[in-house]
Amino acid sequence: MILHTISELKEYIKNWKKKGLIIGLVPTMGALHEGHKSLIEKSVGQCDKTVVSVFVNPIQFCPGEDLEKYPRTLEADNELCENIGADVVFAPSPREMYGEETILSNDFLTYVIPPYFYVNKLCGKSRVGHFDGVCTVVNKLFNIVQPDYAFFGQKDAQQLIIIKKMVKDLNIPVEIVSCPIVRESSGLALSSRNKYLKDEEKDSALALSKILFNIKACYAKGITDIEALKETAYPYLNETHNLEYLEFLDAETLKEKVIADNNTRVFIAVKIGDVRLIDNITLGVR
């Protein structure tokens, strides 16, 4: 069932709350794939009611990014959600979410601004303002849905850590459930942006997971020097790859690691043609 307005959804939420039902939220931008499916299945299995939001959030896109061409497949998304057992697909318009403002900036709208320490690294360096938009929309969704649990994938690990920090700092009464990355049999992490890749670019995209898996294997053999581990990445890269970052950070706090250990998460971002892809892996057993 698709709902487009906050007022409609709130009626359902009010009735569910009266009955004491446990509510799960899966925030998405649509173009749902097997990775999203795993989050929805987790919510359906753990909660009495599941809301899947499908909203291409304009305020998390930076100038020159793919807002207009971002894939929108609402009918297919709703069918997938219904087949899994989700109760509501919440698909609001930007006007429904942000009101009558035509300029969606913090000159006119109230934004939630996450801590600079967590933002000024990895994706936040090149996507200035992105995480302001993410935290703002996620906070709004939490206020609208009032979920007991919210489910997020580890592929967007920086986002997940920032949202956990926001929930803690703002005392938001929701438990964040972290769900594993889902990959194709080739190792490629699932992403809605994979649809942009041409066949030959998809082959190039496999470099991300190959680099990460190889680094984890090298660490398992006893290599803890980060520069040495970084060096193992370069044989997988060629002229089709524009490496944006390869970073070794604490898996919970995003502090920079001097020596790799079991709580290190390795983050990578590569641009292939016009498509920017991210991936990550933890070096310890998780």
C-alpha positions, 0 to 999 in steps of 0.5 A, a space after each residue: 500500500 502506497 501512502 503519499 501524505 504525512 497525515 495519512 501515514 500518521 493515522 496508521 501510526 496512531 492506530 498501531 501505537 494504540 494497539 502497542 504494536 512494534 513498528 519498523 522503518 526502512 528508509 530508502 530512496 527507492 529503486 529497490 534491490 536485494 540489499 533493500 530486500 534484506 533490510 525489509 525482511 529483517 524488519 518484517 521478521 522483527 516488527 509487527 508493522 513495517 514502513 518502507 519510505 521511498 523518497 529521493 531526498 533532494 537536500 542530500 544531493 550536491 550540485 552536479 549530482 544525479 538528482 534528476 536521473 536517479 532511478 525512480 521505480 515506485 510501482 516495482 518498489 511497492 510490489 517488492 515491499 508487498 511481496 515481502 510483507 511490508 505494511 506501508 510504502 511511504 512515498 511523499 513528494 518534496 513539497 510534502 516533506 519540506 513544505 512550500 519552500 522553493 529553495 531547499 537550503 538551510 537559509 530557509 529550512 531547519 537542518 540537522 547538522 551532524 558533527 564536523 569530525 564525522 562528516 569531514 572525511 570519506 564521502 563528506 569531503 567531496 559531497 559537502 552538505 550531503 550528510 546534513 541532508 541525510 540527517 535532516 530527512 532521517 530525523 523527519 522520518 523518525 518523527 513522522 513514523 515514530 519507529 521502535 527500530 530503523 534498519 540501515 545497511 552497512 554499505 553506507 557505513 559512514 552514514 550509519 555511524 553518523 545516524 547512530 551518533 545523531 540518535 544518541 546525541 538527540 535522544 531519539 527513541 529508536 534503535 538502529 539495526 545495522 544490517 550486512 552488505 549484500 553482494 552479487 555473486 561477483 562480489 560487487 556490493 549492491 547499489 541502486 547506482 549500479 544500474 548506471 554501469 555499462 557492461 564493461 564498467 561493471 567489470 571495472 567495478 569489481 575492483 572495489 570488492 577485490 581490493 577490500 577482500 585482498 586487504 582483509 586476506 593480507 591482514 589475516 596473514 599478519 600484515 598490520 602496516 596500513 601503508 603496506 596494505 594500501 599498496 596491495 590495492 594498486 594492481 587492481 586499478 587501471 585507467 578506468 578507475 578514479 580512486 577517490 579514497 582508500 581509508 582505514 578508520 575505526 569501525 565505530 568512531 571513524 578515528 584514523 587508524 595508525 595500525 590495522 586491527 580487528 576494529 578497523 573498517 576499510 573504506 573505498 570510493 572509486 569513480 568509473 566513468 560518471 558513476 561513483 561507487 563506494 564499498 567497505 569491509 571490516 578486518 576483524 570477524 563480524 
